[in-house]
Amino acid sequence: NTIVLISRYLIHHDEKNWENPFTYNPERFIKLKHDQWSFIPFGGGNHACPGRFYAIFVVKLLISQILRNYNVKT
């Protein structure tokens, strides 16, 4: 009768897995050489978010719409 909870906040801010974990740095995800469980935005295993594939699809759709309708410069 034990409940075990995993804190995503602590996993995503663990200095063992991430360099400067409290600094906003989206480039850190370009080369993911981390343990598969060091970044779990949608959970994992049997209890993973059922809408995760839809969420990823919507983000891709949003990016494609931005690139089609605007002149984006890096």
N, CA, C, O and CB atoms as a CASP TS submission, in Angstrom:
PFRMAT TS
TARGET T0000
AUTHOR 0000-0000-0000
METHOD Language model
MODEL 1
PARENT N/A
ATOM      1  N   ASN     1       0.824  -1.200   0.000  1.00  0.00           N
ATOM      2  CA  ASN     1       0.000   0.000   0.000  1.00  0.00           C
ATOM      3  C   ASN     1       0.862   1.255   0.000  1.00  0.00           C
ATOM      4  O   ASN     1       0.618   2.192   0.760  1.00  0.00           O
ATOM      5  CB  ASN     1      -0.934   0.003   1.206  1.00  0.00           C
ATOM      6  N   THR     2       1.849   1.259  -0.842  1.00  0.00           N
ATOM      7  CA  THR     2       2.748   2.409  -0.930  1.00  0.00           C
ATOM      8  C   THR     2       2.541   3.117  -2.256  1.00  0.00           C
ATOM      9  O   THR     2       2.468   2.481  -3.307  1.00  0.00           O
ATOM     10  CB  THR     2       4.224   1.973  -0.773  1.00  0.00           C
ATOM     11  N   ILE     3       2.447   4.432  -2.199  1.00  0.00           N
ATOM     12  CA  ILE     3       2.328   5.247  -3.412  1.00  0.00           C
ATOM     13  C   ILE     3       3.697   5.838  -3.698  1.00  0.00           C
ATOM     14  O   ILE     3       4.320   6.443  -2.825  1.00  0.00           O
ATOM     15  CB  ILE     3       1.239   6.377  -3.256  1.00  0.00           C
ATOM     16  N   VAL     4       4.157   5.658  -4.923  1.00  0.00           N
ATOM     17  CA  VAL     4       5.451   6.202  -5.341  1.00  0.00           C
ATOM     18  C   VAL     4       5.192   7.247  -6.418  1.00  0.00           C
ATOM     19  O   VAL     4       4.555   6.960  -7.432  1.00  0.00           O
ATOM     20  CB  VAL     4       6.412   5.071  -5.866  1.00  0.00           C
ATOM     21  N   LEU     5       5.682   8.448  -6.197  1.00  0.00           N
ATOM     22  CA  LEU     5       5.528   9.533  -7.160  1.00  0.00           C
ATOM     23  C   LEU     5       6.900   9.959  -7.666  1.00  0.00           C
ATOM     24  O   LEU     5       7.871   9.981  -6.910  1.00  0.00           O
ATOM     25  CB  LEU     5       4.780  10.735  -6.527  1.00  0.00           C
ATOM     26  N   ILE     6       6.969  10.287  -8.922  1.00  0.00           N
ATOM     27  CA  ILE     6       8.216  10.762  -9.520  1.00  0.00           C
ATOM     28  C   ILE     6       8.053  12.247  -9.822  1.00  0.00           C
ATOM     29  O   ILE     6       7.111  12.651 -10.503  1.00  0.00           O
ATOM     30  CB  ILE     6       8.578   9.954 -10.820  1.00  0.00           C
ATOM     31  N   SER     7       8.970  13.047  -9.313  1.00  0.00           N
ATOM     32  CA  SER     7       8.917  14.486  -9.530  1.00  0.00           C
ATOM     33  C   SER     7       9.620  14.843 -10.834  1.00  0.00           C
ATOM     34  O   SER     7      10.843  14.744 -10.938  1.00  0.00           O
ATOM     35  CB  SER     7       9.553  15.239  -8.347  1.00  0.00           C
ATOM     36  N   ARG     8       8.836  15.260 -11.826  1.00  0.00           N
ATOM     37  CA  ARG     8       9.439  15.679 -13.097  1.00  0.00           C
ATOM     38  C   ARG     8      10.301  16.916 -12.903  1.00  0.00           C
ATOM     39  O   ARG     8      11.325  17.071 -13.567  1.00  0.00           O
ATOM     40  CB  ARG     8       8.353  15.955 -14.148  1.00  0.00           C
ATOM     41  N   TYR     9       9.896  17.787 -12.006  1.00  0.00           N
ATOM     42  CA  TYR     9      10.674  19.002 -11.753  1.00  0.00           C
ATOM     43  C   TYR     9      12.085  18.638 -11.304  1.00  0.00           C
ATOM     44  O   TYR     9      13.059  19.194 -11.812  1.00  0.00           O
ATOM     45  CB  TYR     9       9.983  19.885 -10.687  1.00  0.00           C
ATOM     46  N   LEU    10      12.200  17.715 -10.364  1.00  0.00           N
ATOM     47  CA  LEU    10      13.522  17.326  -9.874  1.00  0.00           C
ATOM     48  C   LEU    10      14.329  16.598 -10.947  1.00  0.00           C
ATOM     49  O   LEU    10      15.541  16.792 -11.042  1.00  0.00           O
ATOM     50  CB  LEU    10      13.385  16.442  -8.639  1.00  0.00           C
ATOM     51  N   ILE    11      13.680  15.772 -11.748  1.00  0.00           N
ATOM     52  CA  ILE    11      14.382  15.065 -12.822  1.00  0.00           C
ATOM     53  C   ILE    11      14.893  16.057 -13.870  1.00  0.00           C
ATOM     54  O   ILE    11      16.023  15.942 -14.344  1.00  0.00           O
ATOM     55  CB  ILE    11      13.452  14.018 -13.483  1.00  0.00           C
ATOM     56  N   HIS    12      14.056  17.027 -14.223  1.00  0.00           N
ATOM     57  CA  HIS    12      14.426  17.980 -15.267  1.00  0.00           C
ATOM     58  C   HIS    12      15.430  19.022 -14.789  1.00  0.00           C
ATOM     59  O   HIS    12      16.001  19.743 -15.608  1.00  0.00           O
ATOM     60  CB  HIS    12      13.194  18.671 -15.785  1.00  0.00           C
ATOM     61  N   HIS    13      15.655  19.116 -13.483  1.00  0.00           N
ATOM     62  CA  HIS    13      16.614  20.071 -12.938  1.00  0.00           C
ATOM     63  C   HIS    13      17.764  19.379 -12.204  1.00  0.00           C
ATOM     64  O   HIS    13      18.399  19.977 -11.336  1.00  0.00           O
ATOM     65  CB  HIS    13      15.910  21.033 -11.999  1.00  0.00           C
ATOM     66  N   ASP    14      18.022  18.145 -12.546  1.00  0.00           N
ATOM     67  CA  ASP    14      19.097  17.381 -11.913  1.00  0.00           C
ATOM     68  C   ASP    14      20.437  17.733 -12.557  1.00  0.00           C
ATOM     69  O   ASP    14      20.612  17.585 -13.767  1.00  0.00           O
ATOM     70  CB  ASP    14      18.825  15.859 -12.022  1.00  0.00           C
ATOM     71  N   GLU    15      21.370  18.195 -11.746  1.00  0.00           N
ATOM     72  CA  GLU    15      22.678  18.600 -12.269  1.00  0.00           C
ATOM     73  C   GLU    15      23.504  17.421 -12.771  1.00  0.00           C
ATOM     74  O   GLU    15      24.483  17.624 -13.488  1.00  0.00           O
ATOM     75  CB  GLU    15      23.453  19.336 -11.201  1.00  0.00           C
ATOM     76  N   LYS    16      23.134  16.204 -12.414  1.00  0.00           N
ATOM     77  CA  LYS    16      23.826  15.020 -12.931  1.00  0.00           C
ATOM     78  C   LYS    16      23.525  14.816 -14.412  1.00  0.00           C
ATOM     79  O   LYS    16      24.356  14.295 -15.156  1.00  0.00           O
ATOM     80  CB  LYS    16      23.422  13.770 -12.134  1.00  0.00           C
ATOM     81  N   ASN    17      22.336  15.227 -14.835  1.00  0.00           N
ATOM     82  CA  ASN    17      21.907  15.032 -16.215  1.00  0.00           C
ATOM     83  C   ASN    17      22.043  16.269 -17.090  1.00  0.00           C
ATOM     84  O   ASN    17      22.213  16.153 -18.304  1.00  0.00           O
ATOM     85  CB  ASN    17      20.495  14.580 -16.233  1.00  0.00           C
ATOM     86  N   TRP    18      21.970  17.461 -16.481  1.00  0.00           N
ATOM     87  CA  TRP    18      21.916  18.694 -17.264  1.00  0.00           C
ATOM     88  C   TRP    18      22.950  19.692 -16.772  1.00  0.00           C
ATOM     89  O   TRP    18      23.112  19.901 -15.570  1.00  0.00           O
ATOM     90  CB  TRP    18      20.517  19.310 -17.200  1.00  0.00           C
ATOM     91  N   GLU    19      23.650  20.307 -17.725  1.00  0.00           N
ATOM     92  CA  GLU    19      24.571  21.383 -17.397  1.00  0.00           C
ATOM     93  C   GLU    19      23.758  22.657 -17.203  1.00  0.00           C
ATOM     94  O   GLU    19      22.959  23.015 -18.069  1.00  0.00           O
ATOM     95  CB  GLU    19      25.657  21.564 -18.508  1.00  0.00           C
ATOM     96  N   ASN    20      23.944  23.331 -16.105  1.00  0.00           N
ATOM     97  CA  ASN    20      23.174  24.538 -15.758  1.00  0.00           C
ATOM     98  C   ASN    20      21.669  24.287 -15.885  1.00  0.00           C
ATOM     99  O   ASN    20      21.018  24.906 -16.727  1.00  0.00           O
ATOM    100  CB  ASN    20      23.588  25.722 -16.663  1.00  0.00           C
ATOM    101  N   PRO    21      21.109  23.402 -15.076  1.00  0.00           N
ATOM    102  CA  PRO    21      19.712  22.999 -15.254  1.00  0.00           C
ATOM    103  C   PRO    21      18.690  24.106 -15.013  1.00  0.00           C
ATOM    104  O   PRO    21      17.546  23.986 -15.450  1.00  0.00           O
ATOM    105  CB  PRO    21      19.414  21.869 -14.344  1.00  0.00           C
ATOM    106  N   PHE    22      19.075  25.177 -14.329  1.00  0.00           N
ATOM    107  CA  PHE    22      18.115  26.246 -14.042  1.00  0.00           C
ATOM    108  C   PHE    22      18.211  27.392 -15.045  1.00  0.00           C
ATOM    109  O   PHE    22      17.554  28.420 -14.881  1.00  0.00           O
ATOM    110  CB  PHE    22      18.335  26.778 -12.636  1.00  0.00           C
ATOM    111  N   THR    23      19.035  27.214 -16.089  1.00  0.00           N
ATOM    112  CA  THR    23      19.183  28.215 -17.136  1.00  0.00           C
ATOM    113  C   THR    23      18.397  27.779 -18.358  1.00  0.00           C
ATOM    114  O   THR    23      18.441  26.614 -18.753  1.00  0.00           O
ATOM    115  CB  THR    23      20.671  28.434 -17.491  1.00  0.00           C
ATOM    116  N   TYR    24      17.673  28.725 -18.959  1.00  0.00           N
ATOM    117  CA  TYR    24      16.914  28.412 -20.171  1.00  0.00           C
ATOM    118  C   TYR    24      17.902  28.213 -21.315  1.00  0.00           C
ATOM    119  O   TYR    24      18.596  29.149 -21.712  1.00  0.00           O
ATOM    120  CB  TYR    24      15.880  29.544 -20.509  1.00  0.00           C
ATOM    121  N   ASN    25      17.963  26.989 -21.843  1.00  0.00           N
ATOM    122  CA  ASN    25      18.898  26.663 -22.912  1.00  0.00           C
ATOM    123  C   ASN    25      18.287  25.577 -23.796  1.00  0.00           C
ATOM    124  O   ASN    25      18.573  24.396 -23.600  1.00  0.00           O
ATOM    125  CB  ASN    25      20.267  26.203 -22.333  1.00  0.00           C
ATOM    126  N   PRO    26      17.447  25.959 -24.772  1.00  0.00           N
ATOM    127  CA  PRO    26      16.805  24.946 -25.604  1.00  0.00           C
ATOM    128  C   PRO    26      17.779  24.166 -26.481  1.00  0.00           C
ATOM    129  O   PRO    26      17.436  23.085 -26.958  1.00  0.00           O
ATOM    130  CB  PRO    26      15.775  25.593 -26.469  1.00  0.00           C
ATOM    131  N   GLU    27      18.990  24.690 -26.707  1.00  0.00           N
ATOM    132  CA  GLU    27      19.972  23.980 -27.518  1.00  0.00           C
ATOM    133  C   GLU    27      20.434  22.681 -26.868  1.00  0.00           C
ATOM    134  O   GLU    27      20.991  21.816 -27.545  1.00  0.00           O
ATOM    135  CB  GLU    27      21.163  24.868 -27.779  1.00  0.00           C
ATOM    136  N   ARG    28      20.213  22.535 -25.578  1.00  0.00           N
ATOM    137  CA  ARG    28      20.656  21.314 -24.892  1.00  0.00           C
ATOM    138  C   ARG    28      19.943  20.071 -25.425  1.00  0.00           C
ATOM    139  O   ARG    28      20.423  18.955 -25.231  1.00  0.00           O
ATOM    140  CB  ARG    28      20.418  21.439 -23.385  1.00  0.00           C
ATOM    141  N   PHE    29      18.809  20.250 -26.090  1.00  0.00           N
ATOM    142  CA  PHE    29      18.046  19.110 -26.590  1.00  0.00           C
ATOM    143  C   PHE    29      18.437  18.710 -28.007  1.00  0.00           C
ATOM    144  O   PHE    29      17.931  17.716 -28.527  1.00  0.00           O
ATOM    145  CB  PHE    29      16.575  19.422 -26.544  1.00  0.00           C
ATOM    146  N   ILE    30      19.328  19.467 -28.637  1.00  0.00           N
ATOM    147  CA  ILE    30      19.748  19.141 -30.000  1.00  0.00           C
ATOM    148  C   ILE    30      20.467  17.803 -30.016  1.00  0.00           C
ATOM    149  O   ILE    30      20.197  16.956 -30.868  1.00  0.00           O
ATOM    150  CB  ILE    30      20.658  20.247 -30.574  1.00  0.00           C
ATOM    151  N   LYS    31      21.369  17.616 -29.088  1.00  0.00           N
ATOM    152  CA  LYS    31      22.114  16.359 -28.996  1.00  0.00           C
ATOM    153  C   LYS    31      21.750  15.687 -27.677  1.00  0.00           C
ATOM    154  O   LYS    31      22.385  15.927 -26.650  1.00  0.00           O
ATOM    155  CB  LYS    31      23.663  16.601 -29.098  1.00  0.00           C
ATOM    156  N   LEU    32      20.746  14.864 -27.715  1.00  0.00           N
ATOM    157  CA  LEU    32      20.333  14.161 -26.503  1.00  0.00           C
ATOM    158  C   LEU    32      21.218  12.944 -26.284  1.00  0.00           C
ATOM    159  O   LEU    32      21.036  11.909 -26.926  1.00  0.00           O
ATOM    160  CB  LEU    32      18.852  13.744 -26.589  1.00  0.00           C
ATOM    161  N   LYS    33      22.160  13.071 -25.386  1.00  0.00           N
ATOM    162  CA  LYS    33      23.021  11.952 -25.021  1.00  0.00           C
ATOM    163  C   LYS    33      22.788  11.605 -23.560  1.00  0.00           C
ATOM    164  O   LYS    33      23.720  11.254 -22.836  1.00  0.00           O
ATOM    165  CB  LYS    33      24.515  12.287 -25.278  1.00  0.00           C
ATOM    166  N   HIS    34      21.563  11.705 -23.145  1.00  0.00           N
ATOM    167  CA  HIS    34      21.212  11.494 -21.752  1.00  0.00           C
ATOM    168  C   HIS    34      20.458  10.180 -21.594  1.00  0.00           C
ATOM    169  O   HIS    34      20.026   9.562 -22.567  1.00  0.00           O
ATOM    170  CB  HIS    34      20.373  12.665 -21.221  1.00  0.00           C
ATOM    171  N   ASP    35      20.319   9.786 -20.363  1.00  0.00           N
ATOM    172  CA  ASP    35      19.502   8.633 -20.028  1.00  0.00           C
ATOM    173  C   ASP    35      18.085   8.886 -20.525  1.00  0.00           C
ATOM    174  O   ASP    35      17.615  10.022 -20.473  1.00  0.00           O
ATOM    175  CB  ASP    35      19.520   8.356 -18.497  1.00  0.00           C
ATOM    176  N   GLN    36      17.401   7.868 -21.000  1.00  0.00           N
ATOM    177  CA  GLN    36      16.053   8.047 -21.544  1.00  0.00           C
ATOM    178  C   GLN    36      15.080   8.598 -20.516  1.00  0.00           C
ATOM    179  O   GLN    36      14.049   9.153 -20.895  1.00  0.00           O
ATOM    180  CB  GLN    36      15.532   6.735 -22.079  1.00  0.00           C
ATOM    181  N   TRP    37      15.367   8.465 -19.249  1.00  0.00           N
ATOM    182  CA  TRP    37      14.463   8.949 -18.212  1.00  0.00           C
ATOM    183  C   TRP    37      14.899  10.287 -17.623  1.00  0.00           C
ATOM    184  O   TRP    37      14.362  10.704 -16.597  1.00  0.00           O
ATOM    185  CB  TRP    37      14.357   7.927 -17.115  1.00  0.00           C
ATOM    186  N   SER    38      15.866  10.974 -18.251  1.00  0.00           N
ATOM    187  CA  SER    38      16.302  12.264 -17.727  1.00  0.00           C
ATOM    188  C   SER    38      15.417  13.403 -18.226  1.00  0.00           C
ATOM    189  O   SER    38      15.529  14.524 -17.731  1.00  0.00           O
ATOM    190  CB  SER    38      17.752  12.524 -18.115  1.00  0.00           C
ATOM    191  N   PHE    39      14.545  13.141 -19.191  1.00  0.00           N
ATOM    192  CA  PHE    39      13.607  14.144 -19.691  1.00  0.00           C
ATOM    193  C   PHE    39      12.301  13.437 -20.015  1.00  0.00           C
ATOM    194  O   PHE    39      12.222  12.694 -20.993  1.00  0.00           O
ATOM    195  CB  PHE    39      14.174  14.893 -20.948  1.00  0.00           C
ATOM    196  N   ILE    40      11.278  13.662 -19.201  1.00  0.00           N
ATOM    197  CA  ILE    40      10.004  12.965 -19.379  1.00  0.00           C
ATOM    198  C   ILE    40       8.846  13.966 -19.358  1.00  0.00           C
ATOM    199  O   ILE    40       8.085  13.999 -18.391  1.00  0.00           O
ATOM    200  CB  ILE    40       9.810  11.892 -18.277  1.00  0.00           C
ATOM    201  N   PRO    41       8.700  14.778 -20.401  1.00  0.00           N
ATOM    202  CA  PRO    41       7.633  15.784 -20.387  1.00  0.00           C
ATOM    203  C   PRO    41       6.228  15.190 -20.414  1.00  0.00           C
ATOM    204  O   PRO    41       5.289  15.825 -19.934  1.00  0.00           O
ATOM    205  CB  PRO    41       7.798  16.705 -21.556  1.00  0.00           C
ATOM    206  N   PHE    42       6.064  13.995 -20.962  1.00  0.00           N
ATOM    207  CA  PHE    42       4.741  13.379 -21.053  1.00  0.00           C
ATOM    208  C   PHE    42       4.628  12.122 -20.202  1.00  0.00           C
ATOM    209  O   PHE    42       3.736  11.303 -20.424  1.00  0.00           O
ATOM    210  CB  PHE    42       4.423  13.046 -22.493  1.00  0.00           C
ATOM    211  N   GLY    43       5.512  11.962 -19.243  1.00  0.00           N
ATOM    212  CA  GLY    43       5.487  10.762 -18.420  1.00  0.00           C
ATOM    213  C   GLY    43       6.140   9.605 -19.152  1.00  0.00           C
ATOM    214  O   GLY    43       6.805   9.795 -20.171  1.00  0.00           O
ATOM    215  N   GLY    44       5.947   8.421 -18.631  1.00  0.00           N
ATOM    216  CA  GLY    44       6.560   7.271 -19.266  1.00  0.00           C
ATOM    217  C   GLY    44       5.882   5.978 -18.864  1.00  0.00           C
ATOM    218  O   GLY    44       5.056   5.941 -17.953  1.00  0.00           O
ATOM    219  N   GLY    45       6.243   4.945 -19.549  1.00  0.00           N
ATOM    220  CA  GLY    45       5.702   3.630 -19.221  1.00  0.00           C
ATOM    221  C   GLY    45       4.232   3.503 -19.540  1.00  0.00           C
ATOM    222  O   GLY    45       3.732   4.127 -20.475  1.00  0.00           O
ATOM    223  N   ASN    46       3.542   2.692 -18.761  1.00  0.00           N
ATOM    224  CA  ASN    46       2.112   2.434 -18.977  1.00  0.00           C
ATOM    225  C   ASN    46       1.241   3.649 -18.714  1.00  0.00           C
ATOM    226  O   ASN    46       0.108   3.718 -19.190  1.00  0.00           O
ATOM    227  CB  ASN    46       1.657   1.302 -18.098  1.00  0.00           C
ATOM    228  N   HIS    47       1.763   4.609 -17.957  1.00  0.00           N
ATOM    229  CA  HIS    47       0.950   5.759 -17.561  1.00  0.00           C
ATOM    230  C   HIS    47       1.361   7.030 -18.287  1.00  0.00           C
ATOM    231  O   HIS    47       1.114   8.132 -17.796  1.00  0.00           O
ATOM    232  CB  HIS    47       1.045   5.974 -16.066  1.00  0.00           C
ATOM    233  N   ALA    48       1.989   6.889 -19.455  1.00  0.00           N
ATOM    234  CA  ALA    48       2.372   8.054 -20.248  1.00  0.00           C
ATOM    235  C   ALA    48       1.121   8.768 -20.751  1.00  0.00           C
ATOM    236  O   ALA    48       0.065   8.158 -20.915  1.00  0.00           O
ATOM    237  CB  ALA    48       3.278   7.641 -21.435  1.00  0.00           C
ATOM    238  N   CYS    49       1.253  10.028 -20.986  1.00  0.00           N
ATOM    239  CA  CYS    49       0.126  10.848 -21.438  1.00  0.00           C
ATOM    240  C   CYS    49      -0.421  10.321 -22.763  1.00  0.00           C
ATOM    241  O   CYS    49       0.343  10.188 -23.719  1.00  0.00           O
ATOM    242  CB  CYS    49       0.553  12.324 -21.585  1.00  0.00           C
ATOM    243  N   PRO    50      -1.709  10.019 -22.852  1.00  0.00           N
ATOM    244  CA  PRO    50      -2.255   9.504 -24.105  1.00  0.00           C
ATOM    245  C   PRO    50      -2.301  10.569 -25.206  1.00  0.00           C
ATOM    246  O   PRO    50      -2.416  10.228 -26.383  1.00  0.00           O
ATOM    247  CB  PRO    50      -3.648   8.952 -23.869  1.00  0.00           C
ATOM    248  N   GLY    51      -2.214  11.837 -24.846  1.00  0.00           N
ATOM    249  CA  GLY    51      -2.260  12.903 -25.838  1.00  0.00           C
ATOM    250  C   GLY    51      -0.898  13.368 -26.310  1.00  0.00           C
ATOM    251  O   GLY    51      -0.800  14.382 -27.002  1.00  0.00           O
ATOM    252  N   ARG    52       0.165  12.646 -25.950  1.00  0.00           N
ATOM    253  CA  ARG    52       1.521  13.103 -26.288  1.00  0.00           C
ATOM    254  C   ARG    52       1.757  13.151 -27.789  1.00  0.00           C
ATOM    255  O   ARG    52       2.423  14.067 -28.271  1.00  0.00           O
ATOM    256  CB  ARG    52       2.554  12.197 -25.643  1.00  0.00           C
ATOM    257  N   PHE    53       1.234  12.198 -28.535  1.00  0.00           N
ATOM    258  CA  PHE    53       1.432  12.200 -29.977  1.00  0.00           C
ATOM    259  C   PHE    53       0.656  13.340 -30.632  1.00  0.00           C
ATOM    260  O   PHE    53       1.125  13.942 -31.598  1.00  0.00           O
ATOM    261  CB  PHE    53       1.007  10.858 -30.575  1.00  0.00           C
ATOM    262  N   TYR    54      -0.515  13.627 -30.112  1.00  0.00           N
ATOM    263  CA  TYR    54      -1.305  14.755 -30.617  1.00  0.00           C
ATOM    264  C   TYR    54      -0.575  16.069 -30.314  1.00  0.00           C
ATOM    265  O   TYR    54      -0.523  16.951 -31.171  1.00  0.00           O
ATOM    266  CB  TYR    54      -2.734  14.760 -29.983  1.00  0.00           C
ATOM    267  N   ALA    55      -0.017  16.209 -29.124  1.00  0.00           N
ATOM    268  CA  ALA    55       0.692  17.428 -28.755  1.00  0.00           C
ATOM    269  C   ALA    55       1.893  17.658 -29.664  1.00  0.00           C
ATOM    270  O   ALA    55       2.126  18.784 -30.102  1.00  0.00           O
ATOM    271  CB  ALA    55       1.142  17.363 -27.296  1.00  0.00           C
ATOM    272  N   ILE    56       2.650  16.617 -29.953  1.00  0.00           N
ATOM    273  CA  ILE    56       3.805  16.735 -30.842  1.00  0.00           C
ATOM    274  C   ILE    56       3.345  17.105 -32.254  1.00  0.00           C
ATOM    275  O   ILE    56       3.986  17.916 -32.921  1.00  0.00           O
ATOM    276  CB  ILE    56       4.614  15.414 -30.865  1.00  0.00           C
ATOM    277  N   PHE    57       2.246  16.517 -32.706  1.00  0.00           N
ATOM    278  CA  PHE    57       1.693  16.842 -34.017  1.00  0.00           C
ATOM    279  C   PHE    57       1.290  18.316 -34.090  1.00  0.00           C
ATOM    280  O   PHE    57       1.563  18.983 -35.088  1.00  0.00           O
ATOM    281  CB  PHE    57       0.485  15.945 -34.324  1.00  0.00           C
ATOM    282  N   VAL    58       0.649  18.821 -33.050  1.00  0.00           N
ATOM    283  CA  VAL    58       0.200  20.217 -33.040  1.00  0.00           C
ATOM    284  C   VAL    58       1.394  21.166 -33.070  1.00  0.00           C
ATOM    285  O   VAL    58       1.343  22.190 -33.751  1.00  0.00           O
ATOM    286  CB  VAL    58      -0.671  20.498 -31.798  1.00  0.00           C
ATOM    287  N   VAL    59       2.451  20.853 -32.357  1.00  0.00           N
ATOM    288  CA  VAL    59       3.649  21.698 -32.382  1.00  0.00           C
ATOM    289  C   VAL    59       4.261  21.708 -33.786  1.00  0.00           C
ATOM    290  O   VAL    59       4.651  22.766 -34.281  1.00  0.00           O
ATOM    291  CB  VAL    59       4.690  21.201 -31.345  1.00  0.00           C
ATOM    292  N   LYS    60       4.345  20.552 -34.422  1.00  0.00           N
ATOM    293  CA  LYS    60       4.869  20.490 -35.788  1.00  0.00           C
ATOM    294  C   LYS    60       3.984  21.283 -36.749  1.00  0.00           C
ATOM    295  O   LYS    60       4.490  21.983 -37.626  1.00  0.00           O
ATOM    296  CB  LYS    60       4.980  19.027 -36.255  1.00  0.00           C
ATOM    297  N   LEU    61       2.678  21.177 -36.588  1.00  0.00           N
ATOM    298  CA  LEU    61       1.746  21.919 -37.423  1.00  0.00           C
ATOM    299  C   LEU    61       1.917  23.419 -37.230  1.00  0.00           C
ATOM    300  O   LEU    61       1.917  24.174 -38.203  1.00  0.00           O
ATOM    301  CB  LEU    61       0.312  21.510 -37.112  1.00  0.00           C
ATOM    302  N   LEU    62       2.063  23.855 -35.988  1.00  0.00           N
ATOM    303  CA  LEU    62       2.259  25.270 -35.687  1.00  0.00           C
ATOM    304  C   LEU    62       3.540  25.796 -36.336  1.00  0.00           C
ATOM    305  O   LEU    62       3.534  26.868 -36.941  1.00  0.00           O
ATOM    306  CB  LEU    62       2.305  25.491 -34.168  1.00  0.00           C
ATOM    307  N   ILE    63       4.619  25.057 -36.214  1.00  0.00           N
ATOM    308  CA  ILE    63       5.889  25.473 -36.812  1.00  0.00           C
ATOM    309  C   ILE    63       5.770  25.539 -38.327  1.00  0.00           C
ATOM    310  O   ILE    63       6.279  26.474 -38.944  1.00  0.00           O
ATOM    311  CB  ILE    63       7.018  24.511 -36.411  1.00  0.00           C
ATOM    312  N   SER    64       5.108  24.562 -38.935  1.00  0.00           N
ATOM    313  CA  SER    64       4.960  24.586 -40.392  1.00  0.00           C
ATOM    314  C   SER    64       4.112  25.775 -40.837  1.00  0.00           C
ATOM    315  O   SER    64       4.401  26.378 -41.870  1.00  0.00           O
ATOM    316  CB  SER    64       4.331  23.275 -40.890  1.00  0.00           C
ATOM    317  N   GLN    65       3.083  26.120 -40.088  1.00  0.00           N
ATOM    318  CA  GLN    65       2.252  27.275 -40.441  1.00  0.00           C
ATOM    319  C   GLN    65       3.040  28.581 -40.325  1.00  0.00           C
ATOM    320  O   GLN    65       2.901  29.473 -41.161  1.00  0.00           O
ATOM    321  CB  GLN    65       1.008  27.331 -39.541  1.00  0.00           C
ATOM    322  N   ILE    66       3.857  28.685 -39.298  1.00  0.00           N
ATOM    323  CA  ILE    66       4.686  29.884 -39.140  1.00  0.00           C
ATOM    324  C   ILE    66       5.659  30.005 -40.299  1.00  0.00           C
ATOM    325  O   ILE    66       5.819  31.088 -40.862  1.00  0.00           O
ATOM    326  CB  ILE    66       5.453  29.849 -37.802  1.00  0.00           C
ATOM    327  N   LEU    67       6.315  28.900 -40.666  1.00  0.00           N
ATOM    328  CA  LEU    67       7.290  28.935 -41.750  1.00  0.00           C
ATOM    329  C   LEU    67       6.643  29.211 -43.105  1.00  0.00           C
ATOM    330  O   LEU    67       7.268  29.817 -43.975  1.00  0.00           O
ATOM    331  CB  LEU    67       8.048  27.626 -41.803  1.00  0.00           C
ATOM    332  N   ARG    68       5.406  28.776 -43.292  1.00  0.00           N
ATOM    333  CA  ARG    68       4.705  29.028 -44.561  1.00  0.00           C
ATOM    334  C   ARG    68       4.237  30.468 -44.684  1.00  0.00           C
ATOM    335  O   ARG    68       4.263  31.032 -45.777  1.00  0.00           O
ATOM    336  CB  ARG    68       3.513  28.096 -44.696  1.00  0.00           C
ATOM    337  N   ASN    69       3.811  31.068 -43.588  1.00  0.00           N
ATOM    338  CA  ASN    69       3.151  32.367 -43.653  1.00  0.00           C
ATOM    339  C   ASN    69       4.025  33.560 -43.312  1.00  0.00           C
ATOM    340  O   ASN    69       3.603  34.701 -43.503  1.00  0.00           O
ATOM    341  CB  ASN    69       2.001  32.361 -42.754  1.00  0.00           C
ATOM    342  N   TYR    70       5.234  33.326 -42.812  1.00  0.00           N
ATOM    343  CA  TYR    70       6.100  34.437 -42.417  1.00  0.00           C
ATOM    344  C   TYR    70       7.505  34.204 -42.951  1.00  0.00           C
ATOM    345  O   TYR    70       7.921  33.066 -43.167  1.00  0.00           O
ATOM    346  CB  TYR    70       6.124  34.600 -40.876  1.00  0.00           C
ATOM    347  N   ASN    71       8.218  35.283 -43.158  1.00  0.00           N
ATOM    348  CA  ASN    71       9.617  35.200 -43.538  1.00  0.00           C
ATOM    349  C   ASN    71      10.442  35.120 -42.266  1.00  0.00           C
ATOM    350  O   ASN    71      10.595  36.117 -41.560  1.00  0.00           O
ATOM    351  CB  ASN    71      10.044  36.415 -44.417  1.00  0.00           C
ATOM    352  N   VAL    72      10.964  33.963 -41.974  1.00  0.00           N
ATOM    353  CA  VAL    72      11.700  33.731 -40.738  1.00  0.00           C
ATOM    354  C   VAL    72      13.195  33.794 -41.037  1.00  0.00           C
ATOM    355  O   VAL    72      13.688  33.136 -41.953  1.00  0.00           O
ATOM    356  CB  VAL    72      11.316  32.361 -40.104  1.00  0.00           C
ATOM    357  N   LYS    73      13.902  34.595 -40.253  1.00  0.00           N
ATOM    358  CA  LYS    73      15.360  34.708 -40.414  1.00  0.00           C
ATOM    359  C   LYS    73      16.015  34.290 -39.123  1.00  0.00           C
ATOM    360  O   LYS    73      15.529  34.597 -38.034  1.00  0.00           O
ATOM    361  CB  LYS    73      15.788  36.157 -40.805  1.00  0.00           C
ATOM    362  N   THR    74      17.136  33.577 -39.252  1.00  0.00           N
ATOM    363  CA  THR    74      17.869  33.164 -38.050  1.00  0.00           C
ATOM    364  C   THR    74      18.928  34.180 -37.707  1.00  0.00           C
ATOM    365  O   THR    74      19.651  34.010 -36.725  1.00  0.00           O
ATOM    366  CB  THR    74      18.507  31.786 -38.242  1.00  0.00           C
TER
END
